[in-house]
């Protein structure tokens, strides 16, 4: 037996044990090849040097400390080589008492060769050697090169064994790559969540609650209002024009108010007051911005669309959009004008309502500019003065003052915002005139190309033709005068006008004269008005120089200064003389619009805006028998109606008429006088100036289909106005349709108009309403713009396009009776392809809820 024990830095103990076969003779066994002995001695010497070096480096030495070679005496069968052992070697018996077998560890195999399985016994130089002997011999010998067969086999086997490991390594690398990507993604997600939480936290910290339902972040100026269920109903950004680096703070004591309002100031830039008013189910919030530095325009922007909610109000716009949420325009002064040229129409009111239950009302003292941006989903209010509309600065710097009210029901909210008692000061005679306007048509004497073409014969002939359709109000245009502003009858053309008017009265007609506040420079009254200083004068000039404008057929005219205390008595004296001399009891006040005032106008007392002129003049003449006015910014006292803008005699004009009636009803005008059936004028080209800048004659006889559809629509509106008569067509179809519509109005419509007259006077609800006023919670009712209701009991779906005899019809909830065939229809659904012959109009009467099919 050969035992070898070696100490090395890499292993605690290395033991070599070789057992020879029993049949070998001792003599042969005791002879070791000289070369082998030489190599072993060299290896032991090397190990001894290594041990000495290790000991010198501080490695603990073993007890023997040296390498010894023990050669047995003759007669023994084994030679033992003992190397120093380390304390880590464990020579003890195993747990069963058996002696542990020493493990052979070849100290001459490097790491690469150690990974190769030991070679079998080989013969070298006619001697049989063990694998370990051969390995030791091959390491020491110069013959151990890679050209040997065994080395090549070992190398090949090593590479083959390493190949699966390389594949597994690549798989591990792929898995590691995916893990890294996942870790990176999770890292960014965590960063995002931390940032979001940080921002949300600071917004929550910076956002304060005011009056329980207002959330306002004074740094970002984000404003939110909550409803009774703490659900956000409106949000926006206040003070859009303020710089982001402006720091807010609470106002000083002397700047605060005693009404309980909250005051926040951006140092030297702007000041905001917020207040709250609790009205039970309604909650109203007042906001007032005060600019503190020149050039700052207070601007607040709110969401244009939210939860499918739509904004209504403001009157009609240039694009004739059904809802403000469909409009798109830059900031424009909010004032009455010609919707063909200006952004807003002849009827305005600073009132806006959203279908989700939010309404706004802007103060009349605010120089209001309105802007709608559909791209950014913004509905904006701004206070800004200019050189015409808001030239008179009521405050040193612009001030934005408005109120926001919320509730759950859009209809109830509308009643709250428009509620006003129109009964105050109403006389019995006024009620009679109001009923007559609902029951009887308005007959407008056709405008002639030349003023001189209007005379008594024309008036008499027109009345005789109209009497077949019924009695009513005959309106004589401004050409009853020689010049606009004369306020006296042209006796050359009307020598016996008093007798003619008496005849008309006996027939049952009511004669109405058209009057204006304009005085032509050719009028005999112009010089007198200048001498009395009754006219609006040029800005920055002496009061003796009147400011001139143009109106219809009058190319140069002055305007009565309504703020002059002497102007109204002067005008009333003229009108009273007409009443006494000709028996005229009613007047149509043709004011034009705010833009008909001279551009550089100046009144004795400053006007808040041009619309204030029409408001003051209308209020001054309310007791003089006004039938209707051409423009308004507040609801006139009944029985005064608001006229719709002049309509072009086209299908577009028909659609604009319906849009005007519905929009004016939304902003609180219950009594609206539509234009003439068939149109007020005819222009094939687009207008570049206001219609009131032109003297437009009566349009030619419209297309029969257009006239029929217009007549059908007007039958269900608050009032009917004719210029062309049905008899002019000499058509059986037109005559038959006119008689049928007359019967429908007398038997169906008038009764409903009178029934809902009192609610309109008390609650501000219009007689003719959009569908959403019947059911504000029905989304379909919000988007239907070509149907309307008369009160709450009649749905009308007119044809508004040429050549169509069918349409889509939507009926709100309930049971409805078809006005064409008498069948019952179930509500809350659409009827597609509903047939409407040319001589018919689709209308549906509401039946009791217990009606069965």
ZAMARGU-4260 file (C-alpha; in steps of 0.2 Angstrom, whole numbers, plus 5000, padded with zeros to 4 digits):
<rodrens>
0) 5000/5000/5000 | 5006/5017/4996 | 4999/5032/5007 | 5003/5050/5003 | 4997/5064/5014
5) 5001/5082/5008 | 4997/5099/5014 | 4993/5113/5002 | 4985/5130/5003 | 4970/5123/4993
10) 4966/5108/5002 | 4967/5103/5020 | 4974/5086/5017 | 4977/5076/5002 | 4978/5057/5004
15) 4984/5044/4991 | 4981/5026/4993 | 4985/5012/4981 | 4981/4994/4984 | 4991/4982/4974
20) 4984/4966/4968 | 4987/4951/4980 | 4995/4940/4967 | 5010/4952/4964 | 5027/4947/4972
25) 5034/4958/4986 | 5050/4960/4976 | 5042/4968/4961 | 5032/4979/4972 | 5046/4986/4982
30) 5055/4992/4966 | 5049/5009/4960 | 5054/5015/4944 | 5068/5027/4945 | 5060/5040/4935
35) 5044/5039/4945 | 5054/5041/4962 | 5063/5056/4954 | 5047/5064/4950 | 5039/5061/4967
40) 5054/5068/4975 | 5053/5083/4965 | 5035/5085/4969 | 5038/5083/4988 | 5052/5096/4987
45) 5040/5108/4979 | 5027/5105/4992 | 5039/5108/5006 | 5044/5124/4998 | 5026/5129/4997
50) 5023/5124/5015 | 5037/5135/5020 | 5031/5149/5010 | 5014/5147/5017 | 5020/5146/5035
55) 5030/5162/5032 | 5014/5171/5026 | 5006/5167/5042 | 4996/5151/5038 | 4995/5140/5054
60) 5008/5126/5052 | 5004/5108/5055 | 5011/5098/5069 | 5024/5088/5059 | 5028/5103/5048
65) 5038/5093/5036 | 5035/5080/5023 | 5041/5062/5027 | 5044/5047/5017 | 5042/5030/5026
70) 5049/5015/5017 | 5044/4998/5025 | 5056/4985/5028 | 5058/4970/5017 | 5044/4958/5019
75) 5031/4971/5020 | 5019/4973/5006 | 5017/4991/5005 | 5027/5007/5004 | 5019/5022/5013
80) 5022/5040/5009 | 5015/5052/5023 | 5013/5071/5020 | 5009/5083/5034 | 4991/5083/5038
85) 4980/5098/5043 | 4969/5099/5058 | 4954/5099/5046 | 4957/5081/5041 | 4945/5069/5050
90) 4953/5052/5052 | 4940/5046/5065 | 4928/5032/5063 | 4911/5034/5056 | 4895/5033/5066
95) 4894/5014/5064 | 4912/5012/5071 | 4920/5009/5053 | 4936/5016/5048 | 4933/5030/5035
100) 4941/5027/5019 | 4954/5040/5014 | 4949/5050/4999 | 4962/5051/4985 | 4965/5069/4979
105) 4978/5071/4966 | 4988/5086/4969 | 4995/5087/4952 | 4979/5089/4943 | 4975/5107/4938
110) 4957/5113/4938 | 4954/5110/4920 | 4961/5092/4921 | 4952/5089/4938 | 4935/5092/4929
115) 4940/5077/4918 | 4936/5059/4924 | 4952/5049/4929 | 4959/5039/4915 | 4960/5020/4916
120) 4976/5011/4920 | 4988/5012/4905 | 5005/5003/4900 | 5020/5014/4898 | 5037/5008/4893
125) 5031/4990/4896 | 5025/4995/4913 | 5007/4995/4919 | 5003/5012/4928 | 4988/5018/4937
130) 4979/5033/4931 | 4986/5044/4944 | 5003/5038/4941 | 5001/5042/4923 | 4993/5058/4926
135) 5008/5063/4937 | 5020/5056/4925 | 5012/5065/4911 | 5012/5082/4920 | 5030/5081/4924
140) 5035/5073/4908 | 5039/5084/4892 | 5028/5071/4883 | 5012/5079/4892 | 5007/5090/4876
145) 4990/5093/4868 | 4996/5082/4853 | 4994/5066/4864 | 4978/5056/4861 | 4973/5057/4879
150) 4975/5076/4880 | 4964/5078/4864 | 4951/5066/4871 | 4951/5076/4887 | 4949/5093/4879
155) 4935/5086/4867 | 4926/5079/4882 | 4928/5095/4892 | 4921/5105/4878 | 4906/5093/4875
160) 4903/5094/4894 | 4903/5113/4894 | 4891/5115/4879 | 4875/5111/4889 | 4882/5123/4902
165) 4884/5137/4889 | 4866/5134/4883 | 4859/5135/4901 | 4870/5151/4904 | 4862/5159/4890
170) 4845/5155/4896 | 4849/5161/4913 | 4856/5178/4904 | 4839/5179/4895 | 4829/5177/4911
175) 4841/5190/4919 | 4837/5202/4905 | 4818/5200/4907 | 4820/5202/4926 | 4830/5218/4923
180) 4817/5225/4912 | 4803/5221/4924 | 4813/5229/4938 | 4816/5245/4928 | 4797/5246/4924
185) 4792/5244/4942 | 4805/5257/4947 | 4797/5270/4935 | 4780/5265/4940 | 4784/5267/4959
190) 4792/5284/4954 | 4776/5290/4945 | 4765/5284/4960 | 4776/5293/4972 | 4776/5309/4961
195) 4757/5308/4959 | 4754/5305/4977 | 4765/5320/4981 | 4756/5331/4969 | 4739/5325/4975
200) 4744/5327/4993 | 4750/5345/4990 | 4734/5349/4980 | 4724/5342/4994 | 4734/5353/5006
205) 4733/5368/4996 | 4714/5366/4991 | 4703/5373/5004 | 4684/5371/5007 | 4673/5387/5007
210) 4655/5387/5012 | 4656/5367/5013 | 4653/5365/4994 | 4667/5375/4986 | 4684/5368/4984
215) 4697/5381/4979 | 4716/5380/4977 | 4722/5397/4978 | 4739/5393/4970 | 4733/5385/4954
220) 4716/5394/4956 | 4706/5378/4952 | 4688/5381/4957 | 4676/5367/4960 | 4658/5366/4966
225) 4650/5351/4974 | 4631/5346/4974 | 4622/5340/4989 | 4629/5322/4987 | 4647/5330/4986
230) 4648/5326/4968 | 4658/5339/4957 | 4646/5348/4946 | 4656/5361/4939 | 4675/5365/4939
235) 4686/5378/4931 | 4701/5389/4933 | 4699/5407/4940 | 4710/5421/4936 | 4717/5414/4920
240) 4726/5429/4916 | 4736/5430/4932 | 4754/5424/4932 | 4758/5408/4940 | 4771/5415/4951
245) 4758/5427/4960 | 4757/5421/4978 | 4739/5423/4986 | 4736/5429/5004 | 4720/5433/5014
250) 4715/5451/5012 | 4719/5465/5024 | 4706/5469/5037 | 4701/5485/5028 | 4698/5476/5012
255) 4686/5463/5019 | 4668/5464/5019 | 4655/5462/5033 | 4644/5451/5023 | 4653/5435/5027
260) 4662/5434/5010 | 4680/5426/5008 | 4693/5438/5002 | 4709/5433/4994 | 4722/5444/4986
265) 4736/5442/4974 | 4748/5456/4980 | 4745/5472/4970 | 4737/5461/4955 | 4719/5456/4959
270) 4707/5453/4973 | 4694/5440/4974 | 4678/5440/4984 | 4668/5424/4986 | 4651/5423/4995
275) 4637/5410/4998 | 4618/5411/4998 | 4608/5396/5004 | 4590/5395/4996 | 4585/5378/5002
280) 4587/5366/4988 | 4597/5379/4978 | 4614/5385/4983 | 4621/5401/4975 | 4639/5407/4975
285) 4644/5425/4971 | 4661/5428/4964 | 4669/5446/4961 | 4686/5449/4953 | 4694/5466/4955
290) 4709/5471/4945 | 4722/5480/4955 | 4734/5484/4941 | 4731/5491/4923 | 4731/5479/4909
295) 4724/5464/4919 | 4708/5457/4912 | 4699/5446/4925 | 4695/5430/4916 | 4687/5414/4923
300) 4685/5398/4912 | 4674/5383/4915 | 4672/5367/4907 | 4662/5368/4891 | 4656/5350/4891
305) 4655/5339/4906 | 4646/5322/4909 | 4637/5326/4892 | 4630/5342/4899 | 4627/5356/4887
310) 4627/5375/4890 | 4612/5385/4884 | 4608/5404/4885 | 4615/5420/4880 | 4602/5421/4865
315) 4607/5417/4847 | 4624/5417/4841 | 4632/5420/4824 | 4632/5402/4819 | 4615/5399/4825
320) 4620/5385/4836 | 4607/5376/4846 | 4618/5375/4861 | 4633/5386/4866 | 4643/5370/4868
325) 4643/5368/4849 | 4649/5386/4846 | 4667/5391/4844 | 4672/5410/4845 | 4685/5421/4852
330) 4681/5434/4866 | 4668/5446/4860 | 4658/5460/4869 | 4642/5453/4875 | 4629/5465/4867
335) 4614/5465/4855 | 4618/5465/4837 | 4614/5458/4820 | 4618/5439/4821 | 4623/5439/4802
340) 4637/5451/4806 | 4640/5451/4825 | 4642/5437/4837 | 4626/5439/4846 | 4608/5443/4840
345) 4595/5456/4844 | 4589/5448/4861 | 4602/5446/4874 | 4602/5442/4893 | 4617/5438/4904
350) 4611/5421/4909 | 4618/5404/4905 | 4612/5387/4911 | 4619/5370/4910 | 4609/5354/4908
355) 4619/5346/4923 | 4610/5358/4935 | 4622/5374/4935 | 4617/5392/4930 | 4627/5408/4929
360) 4621/5426/4929 | 4633/5440/4926 | 4630/5457/4933 | 4625/5471/4921 | 4639/5482/4927
365) 4652/5470/4921 | 4660/5474/4904 | 4657/5456/4899 | 4666/5448/4885 | 4662/5430/4881
370) 4673/5417/4873 | 4670/5398/4869 | 4685/5387/4864 | 4679/5369/4859 | 4697/5364/4857
375) 4702/5367/4875 | 4684/5363/4881 | 4682/5381/4889 | 4668/5392/4892 | 4676/5409/4898
380) 4670/5425/4905 | 4681/5441/4904 | 4679/5459/4910 | 4687/5471/4898 | 4683/5488/4892
385) 4684/5493/4874 | 4681/5509/4863 | 4662/5506/4859 | 4652/5493/4869 | 4660/5496/4886
390) 4668/5513/4883 | 4661/5520/4898 | 4671/5513/4912 | 4660/5511/4928 | 4676/5507/4938
395) 4694/5512/4937 | 4699/5495/4932 | 4689/5480/4925 | 4678/5471/4937 | 4670/5453/4934
400) 4655/5450/4945 | 4644/5435/4943 | 4633/5422/4952 | 4633/5403/4950 | 4618/5393/4957
405) 4616/5374/4957 | 4602/5361/4960 | 4598/5344/4955 | 4584/5349/4943 | 4588/5359/4928
410) 4570/5365/4926 | 4568/5371/4944 | 4585/5380/4942 | 4579/5389/4926 | 4563/5394/4936
415) 4574/5401/4950 | 4585/5411/4939 | 4572/5418/4928 | 4558/5420/4940 | 4550/5437/4940
420) 4532/5442/4942 | 4527/5450/4926 | 4510/5454/4934 | 4516/5469/4943 | 4508/5485/4937
425) 4498/5475/4923 | 4481/5483/4918 | 4466/5474/4912 | 4468/5482/4895 | 4486/5475/4894
430) 4479/5457/4897 | 4467/5460/4883 | 4481/5465/4871 | 4491/5450/4876 | 4477/5438/4873
435) 4473/5447/4856 | 4491/5444/4851 | 4490/5426/4855 | 4474/5423/4846 | 4475/5435/4831
440) 4488/5436/4818 | 4499/5451/4815 | 4497/5459/4797 | 4512/5469/4792 | 4510/5480/4777
445) 4523/5475/4764 | 4538/5486/4762 | 4539/5494/4745 | 4554/5498/4736 | 4550/5516/4737
450) 4543/5525/4752 | 4531/5535/4741 | 4522/5519/4735 | 4514/5516/4752 | 4497/5525/4753
455) 4479/5523/4760 | 4474/5512/4745 | 4487/5500/4749 | 4482/5498/4767 | 4464/5496/4763
460) 4467/5483/4750 | 4478/5473/4761 | 4466/5473/4775 | 4452/5467/4764 | 4463/5452/4758
465) 4468/5448/4776 | 4451/5448/4783 | 4448/5431/4776 | 4462/5424/4787 | 4455/5433/4802
470) 4457/5449/4811 | 4472/5456/4820 | 4485/5469/4821 | 4489/5479/4805 | 4507/5486/4807
475) 4511/5501/4796 | 4530/5503/4793 | 4539/5519/4797 | 4534/5526/4780 | 4518/5533/4787
480) 4530/5549/4789 | 4538/5559/4776 | 4555/5557/4785 | 4560/5546/4799 | 4558/5556/4815
485) 4544/5568/4810 | 4532/5559/4821 | 4518/5566/4810 | 4508/5558/4796 | 4513/5563/4778
490) 4497/5571/4773 | 4502/5571/4755 | 4501/5552/4754 | 4488/5550/4768 | 4476/5564/4767
495) 4462/5554/4775 | 4471/5542/4785 | 4460/5545/4800 | 4445/5539/4791 | 4454/5524/4785
500) 4460/5519/4802 | 4442/5521/4808 | 4436/5509/4795 | 4449/5497/4800 | 4444/5498/4818
505) 4426/5495/4813 | 4431/5479/4804 | 4440/5473/4820 | 4458/5477/4816 | 4470/5486/4827
510) 4482/5498/4819 | 4500/5499/4824 | 4512/5513/4819 | 4531/5509/4818 | 4542/5522/4828
515) 4560/5524/4830 | 4572/5535/4841 | 4581/5540/4826 | 4578/5557/4818 | 4583/5560/4800
520) 4593/5575/4796 | 4580/5579/4783 | 4566/5579/4796 | 4559/5595/4803 | 4562/5589/4820
525) 4581/5587/4818 | 4584/5606/4820 | 4573/5607/4834 | 4581/5593/4843 | 4599/5600/4840
530) 4593/5617/4847 | 4586/5608/4863 | 4601/5597/4864 | 4590/5581/4864 | 4602/5571/4853
535) 4617/5560/4858 | 4632/5570/4854 | 4650/5566/4848 | 4662/5560/4861 | 4675/5573/4866
540) 4665/5587/4858 | 4653/5600/4862 | 4636/5595/4866 | 4629/5605/4852 | 4637/5593/4839
545) 4626/5578/4837 | 4633/5560/4833 | 4625/5553/4817 | 4622/5535/4812 | 4613/5526/4798
550) 4597/5517/4799 | 4587/5508/4785 | 4581/5520/4772 | 4589/5535/4782 | 4607/5537/4777
555) 4610/5551/4790 | 4601/5552/4807 | 4603/5558/4825 | 4598/5548/4840 | 4587/5554/4855
560) 4597/5555/4871 | 4587/5545/4882 | 4597/5551/4897 | 4592/5568/4894 | 4577/5572/4905
565) 4569/5583/4892 | 4570/5569/4878 | 4556/5557/4884 | 4543/5571/4887 | 4547/5578/4870
570) 4544/5561/4862 | 4528/5557/4873 | 4521/5573/4867 | 4523/5568/4849 | 4515/5551/4852
575) 4501/5558/4862 | 4496/5569/4847 | 4496/5554/4836 | 4484/5545/4847 | 4472/5559/4849
580) 4472/5564/4830 | 4472/5547/4822 | 4465/5535/4836 | 4481/5525/4836 | 4483/5515/4852
585) 4498/5504/4848 | 4516/5506/4843 | 4530/5495/4837 | 4546/5501/4843 | 4560/5498/4831
590) 4576/5501/4840 | 4588/5492/4829 | 4602/5485/4840 | 4616/5491/4851 | 4627/5493/4836
595) 4615/5505/4828 | 4620/5519/4840 | 4634/5531/4833 | 4651/5523/4836 | 4658/5538/4846
600) 4642/5541/4855 | 4641/5551/4871 | 4625/5553/4882 | 4623/5566/4895 | 4623/5552/4908
605) 4635/5537/4905 | 4627/5521/4899 | 4633/5504/4906 | 4633/5497/4888 | 4623/5501/4872
610) 4609/5489/4877 | 4605/5500/4892 | 4599/5513/4879 | 4585/5501/4873 | 4581/5496/4890
615) 4578/5514/4896 | 4568/5519/4881 | 4557/5503/4882 | 4554/5506/4900 | 4549/5525/4897
620) 4536/5520/4883 | 4529/5504/4892 | 4513/5514/4896 | 4510/5520/4879 | 4504/5505/4871
625) 4520/5496/4864 | 4515/5480/4855 | 4533/5474/4852 | 4551/5479/4852 | 4565/5475/4840
630) 4579/5472/4853 | 4580/5469/4872 | 4592/5465/4886 | 4579/5462/4899 | 4561/5455/4898
635) 4549/5469/4893 | 4533/5471/4903 | 4518/5462/4895 | 4510/5463/4883 | 4526/5469/4874
640) 4533/5455/4863 | 4552/5453/4857 | 4553/5451/4839 | 4565/5439/4831 | 4578/5445/4819
645) 4573/5449/4801 | 4574/5432/4792 | 4579/5429/4774 | 4566/5421/4763 | 4575/5404/4762
650) 4575/5387/4770 | 4590/5393/4781 | 4579/5408/4787 | 4565/5396/4792 | 4577/5386/4803
655) 4584/5402/4810 | 4567/5408/4815 | 4564/5392/4826 | 4581/5393/4834 | 4578/5411/4838
660) 4561/5408/4846 | 4568/5393/4857 | 4584/5402/4862 | 4575/5418/4867 | 4563/5407/4878
665) 4578/5399/4886 | 4585/5415/4893 | 4568/5421/4899 | 4558/5429/4885 | 4541/5420/4886
670) 4533/5431/4872 | 4542/5431/4856 | 4535/5438/4839 | 4542/5428/4824 | 4546/5437/4808
675) 4534/5436/4793 | 4529/5420/4786 | 4539/5417/4771 | 4553/5429/4776 | 4556/5447/4779
680) 4568/5450/4764 | 4578/5441/4751 | 4596/5442/4748 | 4606/5429/4738 | 4623/5435/4744
685) 4630/5436/4762 | 4628/5452/4771 | 4644/5462/4776 | 4634/5475/4786 | 4618/5474/4797
690) 4601/5472/4789 | 4596/5488/4797 | 4609/5497/4786 | 4598/5493/4771 | 4581/5498/4765
695) 4575/5481/4760 | 4558/5479/4752 | 4546/5464/4753 | 4553/5448/4746 | 4545/5441/4730
700) 4532/5428/4733 | 4542/5413/4741 | 4541/5396/4734 | 4525/5387/4739 | 4533/5373/4748
705) 4543/5385/4758 | 4528/5396/4762 | 4518/5380/4767 | 4531/5374/4779 | 4534/5391/4787
710) 4515/5393/4789 | 4514/5376/4798 | 4528/5381/4810 | 4521/5398/4814 | 4504/5390/4818
715) 4512/5383/4835 | 4522/5398/4839 | 4516/5412/4852 | 4511/5423/4838 | 4509/5423/4819
720) 4515/5437/4808 | 4510/5438/4789 | 4517/5449/4775 | 4513/5439/4760 | 4495/5432/4760
725) 4490/5414/4756 | 4478/5421/4743 | 4492/5428/4733 | 4497/5410/4727 | 4480/5407/4719
730) 4483/5389/4724 | 4471/5377/4731 | 4484/5368/4740 | 4491/5384/4749 | 4473/5389/4753
735) 4468/5372/4760 | 4484/5371/4771 | 4480/5389/4777 | 4463/5385/4782 | 4468/5369/4791
740) 4482/5378/4801 | 4469/5391/4805 | 4458/5378/4813 | 4472/5369/4822 | 4478/5385/4830
745) 4460/5390/4835 | 4455/5373/4842 | 4472/5366/4849 | 4486/5379/4850 | 4477/5395/4857
750) 4469/5385/4872 | 4486/5379/4877 | 4495/5396/4875 | 4482/5403/4887 | 4483/5389/4899
755) 4502/5391/4901 | 4501/5410/4901 | 4500/5412/4919 | 4515/5400/4923 | 4525/5410/4911
760) 4521/5426/4919 | 4525/5419/4937 | 4539/5408/4934 | 4548/5414/4918 | 4545/5398/4908
765) 4542/5401/4890 | 4526/5397/4881 | 4536/5387/4867 | 4549/5377/4875 | 4564/5365/4870
770) 4561/5347/4874 | 4574/5347/4889 | 4562/5358/4899 | 4549/5344/4899 | 4562/5331/4904
775) 4579/5338/4909 | 4585/5320/4913 | 4582/5313/4896 | 4598/5314/4886 | 4589/5313/4869
780) 4579/5329/4874 | 4595/5339/4876 | 4601/5336/4858 | 4585/5338/4849 | 4585/5355/4841
785) 4571/5354/4828 | 4557/5349/4839 | 4548/5359/4853 | 4533/5359/4865 | 4519/5370/4868
790) 4518/5370/4887 | 4519/5352/4892 | 4505/5345/4882 | 4510/5346/4864 | 4525/5341/4854
795) 4528/5348/4837 | 4540/5341/4824 | 4540/5353/4809 | 4549/5350/4792 | 4563/5362/4790
800) 4571/5356/4773 | 4566/5357/4755 | 4558/5342/4747 | 4557/5331/4763 | 4541/5322/4768
805) 4548/5311/4782 | 4559/5314/4797 | 4565/5307/4813 | 4554/5311/4828 | 4558/5309/4847
810) 4544/5308/4860 | 4548/5311/4878 | 4540/5299/4891 | 4522/5297/4891 | 4508/5292/4879
815) 4505/5304/4864 | 4491/5305/4852 | 4497/5308/4834 | 4489/5323/4826 | 4490/5317/4808
820) 4481/5300/4810 | 4475/5300/4828 | 4485/5284/4833 | 4493/5282/4850 | 4512/5283/4852
825) 4522/5277/4866 | 4535/5289/4872 | 4554/5288/4877 | 4558/5282/4860 | 4563/5288/4842
830) 4551/5286/4827 | 4562/5283/4811 | 4556/5288/4794 | 4540/5296/4801 | 4529/5301/4786
835) 4524/5320/4785 | 4515/5324/4769 | 4517/5342/4762 | 4500/5348/4768 | 4503/5341/4785
840) 4514/5344/4801 | 4518/5332/4814 | 4512/5336/4831 | 4507/5325/4846 | 4495/5328/4860
845) 4499/5321/4877 | 4487/5309/4884 | 4483/5304/4903 | 4496/5292/4910 | 4483/5279/4912
850) 4479/5278/4894 | 4479/5261/4887 | 4482/5256/4869
</rodrens>
